[in-house]
């Protein structure tokens, strides 16, 4: 069984996209389905391939209930999400349940194709897409503390010196661990080459997802969304993270939506607004666009976060990869607004940093792959049954 599941996972974005498209064509020829491809303009992948986001809809266009399962919001995390989607596409028993209940299934593959291909968590503009889905016309959420630690997070030299580590320890001692974590990860718009950069406008992936969700959900009365992520929590465990709609950047959740999420997926759904989750309070998550784009529907969204390595190792891998982007090897073109190229970042160092980042977000073992696939299947079935009860 593990070997069958492992066949659904890929070693590159190009392989993952090919497998997804082949499986979509097979389903289209058997049970029907509509496949759409959205090409990212003016960008190519690590192998000079064109980059695209794919979306497969299975089920009647007139279905009143819709389940969305998405992968690759954070590019490098697409290895896990893509494999889980392929497993569902080959699960005839589960797909038959959707057909019987007249619920449509929308699989969105590689929301961030650039990051998936190039081994980045962020997109082509260094934007963390799960911080980008805000109303920019209302102004930018403030994250003043980030400016205090950007130079500590991304020092000029890598690996960090003992003095750098001491500086972070001192900051935490003065301000507290939670303050530090919030400053790092809640999202910021002041440092374009920094970590968890929100951007200054909706990214291509944001605009494309909104258009897709708006069109596919227009006839629906109920929409659920499972967005697959990796990197935080115990290895192989999928934490159910509620980050539902919030108004005007307020730190609050919709109690009715949270109640639905727990009715669907269990009491172990943790809200980021209650500080119960492994994920800190962040604004602009992709699933929040459901309320904006499908106001006629009852919406229930959740992030499913699969644990990999310990938190410090994951954060250090992210820091290193951002450092590499900020100080690229001399043979590469410097990133926009970045300092001069850095002779430290040789090809060997680059390979090691990219390897470590992948390990931080994808555990390449049959056991881990089986765990994540099983949990995605259970949550898809729970959403299907939950919407049928409503």
Steps between C-alpha positions, in 0.01 A plus 500: 500500500781740586663442161172575323465827691862593443439481125271803532782719635755674281861613504437830319227748415519392134439137592218592737323711238532223242356239738212730594412571138518133398276398791259783416478384138433143614221615730359719227473199273334283765287698743519841337669814622621840393870585506620860484856627474613849597844597371717726714616776264862607449647223718656160441592215728832364616520286183382793282153345490184711481327538835131455563230440757256221413144451620292187456127501574319170541123497532199682364538869410166548676612335827389695806793378713868531415816376671827669404832330576807707410874448490812710469385831650853498640692368200736244651210360705344391171688170508272381778177657379543382142560142611190505719292638213625225268408239760144639512477502121579127501258421785199366311306416815526854636422660164185287473382643833525851358298394197229344718459812716501744208795687651760640262873473566744770390871417516728803463854386424813712554350834599858628512666329202809721513582407858423133433739485204779715643492353849372809675220542750424842354398601150682674216495829694603350835138529615359261757166435334333400826552859617395659169122445501402826668309806383792721401267795444438503877870550571773269621501325837786628712786280618741753650703242696614327180729793417673443833601145410541487122877549522518229766295255294694563179855600593751580231698183571373142516499284702425746781776593740474440877446874534198479271353211700565699817317798356189291434517349848526847650201621298293206623613555859390863484174454308388140549488195273148566372579862413800378301300234317227750412754753377657237274197332351187716516589666169670827409508745209803709588785270387452358147794260540400405852315204644122457485473799264135584432553713192338831410229372266319175414739251340423310179417186699262700720318650203484166319369306799236763568377485141494120509316479832252766394414317178494147643305597811242728340219241506588351838319528830781333696876512444771334708871546444795292621832674427795262546817628669812357664773603741354539849409252771587138580634304204216361289220646711252720318388789716165645402549876503203733483585839358157611393381836384588803709388856443732797461798306631323434832637212706181303508325215327148435381355282779245341267766397249724368777206296634441354153868415464494312831174327405665382177850416620485462877572685822873506418452787255716778642443868429802721443305782663487310829879437492438125524657405170858419399452788255515852638236761427547608140275693265435455131463123468374372167188329632374833634410601143203261509292757687588773250453299181202281596289709739186298419650177639552358844880469510727285716875514447794342673875473465637148545859529627715186495797491735849431368803600709526700823404867485850644540636283217216608272546870580877477450447331161267786403749759619778339297291487182396863540864591559589323176235699315622826654868426437501283186810334354714726284398319181132577567331831445446682829145508623324834468602746772750248640859572604787395278554132430668304775807283433395277791200367313681257271323236293571243772356722773197569282437129450530431872260780591243389243533140618448601862194707412340205320572273798335755728174485306489148356591180681601261223403169661221251418372520857459879495334494159254235620417705808427820310295328229287318756424820689408695186266218396329499840455878498361496146245238604414693815439817297283307257288352781492830689361694206244225438368547855457876464 
